[in-house]
């Protein structure tokens, strides 16, 4: 399953980039995290609660950064998540650009879902992912706000 | 009690005389039992100390199993054991394959070994003290997977470079065969028109009301496993299971409970569950039970084969079809557990219901990352029938003819009966034109064509569709030798036992098992007929037991065979028993046998009116045995094994064989209205005219045909097993997998015209599967309704969403 999106942020591209590449910031903005642990500067482990329709699962997740390129402000985030009878592998390409007070955050997501959630909840997953992204975004905005 | 039947050769008696008990609509007494909740189904069978099994299922369509960690699962209180594919592989052989190598090299185990090949495939079996703990524990088995590329389309699966499911085979081809019958190439060359198109049938499930289940218990004292199951072919499945478990069938007792809640073909390849549960019961020395939940049944119960046809028809200017040339590719899912039988079973209906002698078929079957396929009500013929019905409409469109006229022109004529098709199938009588014209009258075809014209002027979308199908019954296993000449089975057989107990009650048993087909009433009528006594004097004993009941190796209720095969076996057995009864009565009464007749639970003399009740004869036969005629064996038990002659019993080098004994047929007509805004489809009228041959019980036949019609409507308009590109089944429960129920059933106008079968002893034809008749008539009707929009349909399943998208793309 592939989807993409972008949001404009009323702050500098560098501030957004700095926020995103700091795993401590990201860990605090993980939506519906029951727990999290920043393992190193490129790895977070977390228990994420995800609900799709009537199916609710807690995923043991590993979130890792790679190909972090400050010059172009590009990076990749991989999420490996596992729950009872469900697994998800999510690869996100992130790019930040824009002017000083009008940063633009772009992402493309390639998600491979497997298990009951993928079977029963697939038609609702894009709505759920929109909600999750919105939550993460709101969190980031509140922390970036002066 | 005889355990093993011996073959008998007996000339079929003349059965054209009018019957007294057969042919009457006797009310089905046994239906009341399940309706009152008093039935004995598999899950009602209880043994103290039973453990319960649940599966850990694959979340992927295709993935390598890197590691299975059972530690968390085993820590859960109540868990007794976790079985993996690796352990099974070390203790059993893979199941026998029908196809010869290379696809015969496929290694099939009931639990995944090394990798998973379809969504929902069992990976581990967890045994616990109750079903709830087992289900929770199954989710604690931690399996590490490495996802692999997925292929879900059969044509893609056969392309170079496609992901390969079974490394031991090397590619995804299960079997390929070419039927070159008559001269299709010449027909195409000489045709006025070549009508060409692609037709696709979709995947749906059998969906019996009761899912599959197994209860197995091991008796150490005699080293025997007793299995209660709902398998439709118990004695055919037994060698498959015992071969895999390396044990003789005599150490494996197979029992079916008195009630089985529907099967429709979907309870044949459940031998995988039987293997696992039997293995565990022996290992744990405890009874073990497993009952599929609904999702498991939908995911891997049995799926109907998807098939794509690329067809060219040779057509004359007047609409006569002179030849057919086609390539068919069949999708059998991840494991060919009954396949590739479906790759030849379609050949039971090579020309459909039409007089076409030049047919070329290049048939391939492929494995893909979907659930396993197998028989589903109309196994493999539905697809072929649907292809013919779509193509007949294409001919009509090409020639600007009425689709009814094209069909009428091509139907096999009554004077051609019995009709020998190009593959040597022998259509056993019938009047297809009479049935067809009756159907047109029934649905008021001409009137609806006029209404359609008016409706179109008002922007309404009304369509009329027809479908004429053959539904073969009582299969000849020799057809599988087309795939593998070494396949150790041919012909068909069924056994019937009739006895009179010590008090004079007639008792009947057979090897087929009732799944809701009213066997007790129907078979009771047959025995009643022979003894000229009311059904109240006959007890038909339901259920199956490989130790205490009669069976033949092919026993079972499948392939529309029960009335044809078991009915005939019981008829023969009853005749034999009556002969002995008359001999005893003649001796006791001092009369000539030729002066005696059976009547009303007694034997009476037509000459002297002397009468001897069956109860008195039973006393002589069972107890007062010194009064029997000299040298007569005591007892009143008779059994017969019916083995029909198919005329062309074995396939020749051109793959020609009479694949099955009877060929019932049905003409369906549907009128639909499609909402021009939402594209919702509504059936305004549906008519069926069928010829089931002689009807032992017309009520039962009507019920069977009604069910088959509903199943077809459901398949066309609702049921669809839809997979995504990763091989995830998106319709794995009754929320997403929609099944028609009584509330979806439109009024059906059903009529029968009866011609006796020229092949079966009793003149009956196998019915109940229905040949998928409504699917073709509904799709044809919807396409006809959408004709003003120029929308062309491809598949056998329709949804309002799909129609809306097509309409709005234009």
Interface residues (C-beta under 8 A of the other chain):
Chain A: X84 X85 X86 X87 X89 X112 X113 X114 X115 X116 X118 X119 X120 X122 X123
Chain B: X57 X59 X60 X61 X63 X119 X139 X140 X145 X147 X724 X726 X728 X729 X730 X732 X733 X735 X736
